[in-house]
Amino acid sequence: MAKIDLDALNIDELASLRDRAIEKLAEKVAARQAELEAELERLSAYGGKAAKKTQTAPPAPRAKKNERAGETEQAKPQGEGTVAEAA
């Protein structure tokens, strides 16, 4: 690939170069996606399940209600409570 002196290009030439690079990247991404989908289709034959088009991440685990209550109790500073504790 020929080296391009970016400092020597004017703004219009740089914008054109950017547009060509974006188009080429889009072509390569589309080609790779087609390859991966074909591979997934081949692999799904071995799993016995239908191939998923998109996979989503499982939801993040949430703290249980009683665990959240314990965290708030731990957050209270020691010695600051009822009058009976101060006496």
WOGIGI-V501335 format. One record per residue. N is the residue number from 1. PHI is phi in whole degrees, -180 to 180 (* if undefined). NEAR is the number of other ideal C-beta (glycine too) atoms within 10 Angstrom. D_LAST is the distance of its C-alpha to the last C-alpha in Angstrom with 1 decimal. Layout:
n | phi | near | d_last
N | PHI | NEAR | D_LAST
N | PHI | NEAR | D_LAST
//
This chain:
n | phi | near | d_last
1 | * | 3 | 82.7
2 | -73 | 3 | 83.7
3 | -78 | 5 | 81.3
4 | -115 | 11 | 80.6
5 | -85 | 6 | 79.9
6 | -65 | 9 | 77.2
7 | -67 | 5 | 77.4
8 | -84 | 7 | 81.0
9 | -85 | 13 | 80.4
10 | -85 | 8 | 80.0
11 | -62 | 7 | 77.4
12 | -63 | 8 | 79.8
13 | -68 | 12 | 80.7
14 | -65 | 12 | 77.0
15 | -64 | 11 | 76.2
16 | -65 | 12 | 79.1
17 | -62 | 13 | 78.1
18 | -60 | 10 | 74.5
19 | -63 | 10 | 76.0
20 | -66 | 10 | 78.3
21 | -64 | 10 | 75.4
22 | -63 | 10 | 73.3
23 | -63 | 10 | 76.3
24 | -66 | 10 | 77.0
25 | -63 | 10 | 73.4
26 | -63 | 10 | 73.4
27 | -63 | 10 | 76.6
28 | -67 | 10 | 75.1
29 | -65 | 10 | 71.9
30 | -63 | 10 | 74.0
31 | -65 | 10 | 76.2
32 | -66 | 10 | 73.3
33 | -63 | 10 | 71.6
34 | -63 | 10 | 74.9
35 | -62 | 10 | 75.1
36 | -67 | 10 | 71.6
37 | -66 | 12 | 72.2
38 | -66 | 10 | 75.5
39 | -64 | 11 | 73.7
40 | -62 | 12 | 71.0
41 | -63 | 11 | 73.7
42 | -65 | 10 | 75.4
43 | -69 | 10 | 72.2
44 | -65 | 13 | 71.3
45 | -65 | 8 | 74.5
46 | -84 | 7 | 72.9
47 | -84 | 8 | 69.6
48 | 80 | 6 | 71.0
49 | -110 | 7 | 68.7
50 | -70 | 8 | 69.6
51 | -72 | 13 | 68.7
52 | -88 | 9 | 65.9
53 | -73 | 7 | 66.8
54 | -133 | 4 | 63.3
55 | -113 | 6 | 60.3
56 | -109 | 6 | 56.8
57 | -74 | 5 | 53.7
58 | -67 | 6 | 51.3
59 | -64 | 6 | 48.2
60 | -67 | 5 | 45.2
61 | -67 | 6 | 42.7
62 | -111 | 8 | 39.7
63 | -69 | 10 | 36.2
64 | -72 | 9 | 35.7
65 | -58 | 7 | 33.3
66 | -71 | 7 | 30.8
67 | -71 | 9 | 30.9
68 | -65 | 10 | 30.3
69 | -66 | 11 | 27.1
70 | -66 | 11 | 25.8
71 | -67 | 9 | 26.5
72 | -70 | 8 | 24.5
73 | -69 | 7 | 21.4
74 | -71 | 7 | 22.0
75 | -75 | 7 | 22.3
76 | -71 | 9 | 18.7
77 | -70 | 6 | 16.9
78 | -71 | 6 | 14.2
79 | 86 | 7 | 10.5
80 | -109 | 8 | 11.6
81 | -154 | 10 | 11.0
82 | -80 | 7 | 9.3
83 | -66 | 6 | 6.5
84 | -61 | 6 | 5.4
85 | -69 | 9 | 5.6
86 | -73 | 8 | 3.9
87 | -81 | 5 | 0.0
//
